[in-house]
Amino acid sequence: MAKDKRKKVGEIAPEFCLIEAEGKEVCLRDLLSENRHVLIYFSQTEEKRRCDRSECPLKENLEKVMNLGVTVVVIDPDPVEEHKRFKHDHDIKFLMLSDPDMTAIKGYGVYEKVDVHGIEKEKIVSTVFLLDPQGRIVQVWEPKVIEDNIDDIIKTVKKLRGI
C-alpha cells in the first residue's frame, strides 16, 4: 500500500455509498447524521473465515465497540449475498457493506498491488478508521486481525466519549 494514499488522522473521511447485507444503500453521510463516532473496518475476506459456529472474533470484538455507542461498519469486496449469509449465520448486528469495485477501499487508500503467479492483483490492507461525529478521522490502526488492536480501539473510544 502506498502510505501516501491512505487517509490520515485529521482528514475528512471520503464519502461512500455502498450496499449492505439486506440490499439497502448506506452512505457515510447517513451514518454521520446520527451524531455518533463511526468505526470503519476495511477487512480482508480471510477475517470472516476465522469464524465458526461457536466463536467469531470479528463479531465479539466489534460488538464491544458497538456497546460503547459507536456505529460500526465493516467494508470488504465480498458480494452482498455473502454478507447476508454471514450476518445470519453469526447473528451479526453491525453493518457489513459490499464494495466489489473497491471504490471506497481505493478512496481510503487501503489496498496494495501484489503479484499472484505473474498476475498483478489488488489486495486490501486491513485498516480501521475511527471518525468523529463530523466525519474527521481521529485514529487509524492497521491490524492483521481485529483483536490485534481492539484494546487500544476501546481505550481510544472511551477517552473520546468521556466514558
Secondary structure, DSSP 8 states (H G I E B T S, - for coil): --TTTS--TTSB----EEEETTS-EEEHHHHHTT-S-EEEEE--HHHHHT--SS--HHHHHHHHHHTTT-EEEEEESS-HHHHHHHHHHHT--SEEEE-TT-HHHHHTT-EEEEEETTEEEEEE--EEEEE-TTSBEEEEE--SSGGGTHHHHHHHHHHHHT-
